[in-house]
Amino acid sequence: MFGLGPSELLIIAVIVLILFGAKRLPEIGKGLGGAIREFRNVRKDLAEPPNEVEQPLDTAPVKSVAEPPAPRPLEAKLTDAVIGQVPGVKRAMEVKDKAQKIKAILQ
């Protein structure tokens, strides 16, 4: 497993326990598990070809009332999923956005 032995994994676990505390570890595990699950779902969706049903052509033209919304890029879907699952990521993204705005103002 990545060339790490049991002693190295134990040391990493103790450091994580000290940094985050015992109360936040279940939240972090739940968030990471949800993010991994979302990545797997997206990967599975990309691997499966879309099932499009062929419709017979009508002679009368069909007018659409409204255009369907453009599909969101994959990166946006994954970002939203991770932000919702992992605690602290939303705050980090907000700080990053503010820093980019300040940088743009200063330039």
One Martini backbone bead per residue (centre of mass of N, CA, C, O) as a GRO file, in nm:
protein
  107
    1MET     BB    1   0.077   0.049   0.032
    2PHE     BB    2   0.277   0.285  -0.088
    3GLY     BB    3   0.519   0.176   0.102
    4LEU     BB    4   0.364   0.136   0.375
    5GLY     BB    5   0.379   0.063   0.691
    6PRO     BB    6   0.246   0.017   0.999
    7SER     BB    7   0.415   0.237   1.144
    8GLU     BB    8   0.353   0.473   0.951
    9LEU     BB    9   0.043   0.463   0.978
   10LEU     BB   10   0.038   0.516   1.284
   11ILE     BB   11   0.175   0.792   1.278
   12ILE     BB   12  -0.032   0.929   1.095
   13ALA     BB   13  -0.278   0.880   1.279
   14VAL     BB   14  -0.172   1.042   1.521
   15ILE     BB   15  -0.140   1.314   1.377
   16VAL     BB   16  -0.437   1.342   1.291
   17LEU     BB   17  -0.552   1.329   1.579
   18ILE     BB   18  -0.406   1.583   1.680
   19LEU     BB   19  -0.501   1.793   1.467
   20PHE     BB   20  -0.834   1.722   1.471
   21GLY     BB   21  -0.947   1.522   1.648
   22ALA     BB   22  -1.198   1.305   1.753
   23LYS     BB   23  -1.456   1.468   1.655
   24ARG     BB   24  -1.365   1.514   1.336
   25LEU     BB   25  -1.303   1.237   1.205
   26PRO     BB   26  -1.588   1.141   1.113
   27GLU     BB   27  -1.640   1.380   0.923
   28ILE     BB   28  -1.399   1.336   0.737
   29GLY     BB   29  -1.465   1.046   0.654
   30LYS     BB   30  -1.742   1.108   0.533
   31GLY     BB   31  -1.648   1.314   0.323
   32LEU     BB   32  -1.443   1.134   0.172
   33GLY     BB   33  -1.641   0.908   0.102
   34GLY     BB   34  -1.833   1.085  -0.068
   35ALA     BB   35  -1.621   1.179  -0.274
   36ILE     BB   36  -1.542   0.900  -0.378
   37ARG     BB   37  -1.824   0.819  -0.469
   38GLU     BB   38  -1.856   1.049  -0.675
   39PHE     BB   39  -1.617   0.974  -0.853
   40ARG     BB   40  -1.726   0.695  -0.931
   41ASN     BB   41  -1.989   0.789  -1.063
   42VAL     BB   42  -1.858   0.963  -1.281
   43ARG     BB   43  -1.684   0.743  -1.407
   44LYS     BB   44  -1.925   0.562  -1.481
   45ASP     BB   45  -2.072   0.770  -1.661
   46LEU     BB   46  -1.833   0.796  -1.867
   47ALA     BB   47  -1.816   0.487  -1.951
   48GLU     BB   48  -2.101   0.507  -2.033
   49PRO     BB   49  -2.304   0.499  -2.279
   50PRO     BB   50  -2.545   0.657  -2.418
   51ASN     BB   51  -2.901   0.608  -2.417
   52GLU     BB   52  -3.026   0.633  -2.731
   53VAL     BB   53  -3.328   0.688  -2.880
   54GLU     BB   54  -3.469   0.625  -3.171
   55GLN     BB   55  -3.651   0.845  -3.369
   56PRO     BB   56  -3.883   0.907  -3.570
   57LEU     BB   57  -3.941   1.085  -3.847
   58ASP     BB   58  -4.099   1.372  -3.900
   59THR     BB   59  -4.255   1.594  -4.119
   60ALA     BB   60  -4.295   1.779  -3.889
   61PRO     BB   61  -4.192   2.042  -3.738
   62VAL     BB   62  -4.022   2.114  -3.435
   63LYS     BB   63  -4.089   2.338  -3.175
   64SER     BB   64  -3.910   2.496  -2.941
   65VAL     BB   65  -3.949   2.681  -2.658
   66ALA     BB   66  -3.687   2.576  -2.505
   67GLU     BB   67  -3.378   2.558  -2.409
   68PRO     BB   68  -3.168   2.361  -2.285
   69PRO     BB   69  -2.952   2.334  -2.056
   70ALA     BB   70  -2.637   2.341  -2.012
   71PRO     BB   71  -2.400   2.143  -1.933
   72ARG     BB   72  -2.205   2.081  -1.684
   73PRO     BB   73  -1.909   2.059  -1.595
   74LEU     BB   74  -1.725   1.827  -1.438
   75GLU     BB   75  -1.571   2.012  -1.244
   76ALA     BB   76  -1.821   2.141  -1.110
   77LYS     BB   77  -1.944   1.885  -0.994
   78LEU     BB   78  -1.701   1.799  -0.818
   79THR     BB   79  -1.674   2.053  -0.652
   80ASP     BB   80  -1.954   2.044  -0.521
   81ALA     BB   81  -1.920   1.767  -0.388
   82VAL     BB   82  -1.672   1.832  -0.212
   83ILE     BB   83  -1.780   2.079  -0.062
   84GLY     BB   84  -2.023   1.914   0.070
   85GLN     BB   85  -1.838   1.682   0.219
   86VAL     BB   86  -1.588   1.854   0.308
   87PRO     BB   87  -1.465   1.996   0.568
   88GLY     BB   88  -1.342   2.334   0.490
   89VAL     BB   89  -1.356   2.377   0.177
   90LYS     BB   90  -1.550   2.613   0.153
   91ARG     BB   91  -1.375   2.817   0.303
   92ALA     BB   92  -1.127   2.793   0.118
   93MET     BB   93  -1.273   2.889  -0.141
   94GLU     BB   94  -1.350   3.168  -0.035
   95VAL     BB   95  -1.061   3.267   0.017
   96LYS     BB   96  -0.961   3.232  -0.271
   97ASP     BB   97  -1.161   3.427  -0.407
   98LYS     BB   98  -1.076   3.678  -0.246
   99ALA     BB   99  -0.777   3.675  -0.334
  100GLN     BB  100  -0.835   3.711  -0.637
  101LYS     BB  101  -0.981   3.983  -0.615
  102ILE     BB  102  -0.748   4.139  -0.484
  103LYS     BB  103  -0.541   4.087  -0.706
  104ALA     BB  104  -0.706   4.228  -0.932
  105ILE     BB  105  -0.710   4.509  -0.797
  106LEU     BB  106  -0.389   4.547  -0.770
  107GLN     BB  107  -0.330   4.526  -1.094
   0.00000   0.00000   0.00000
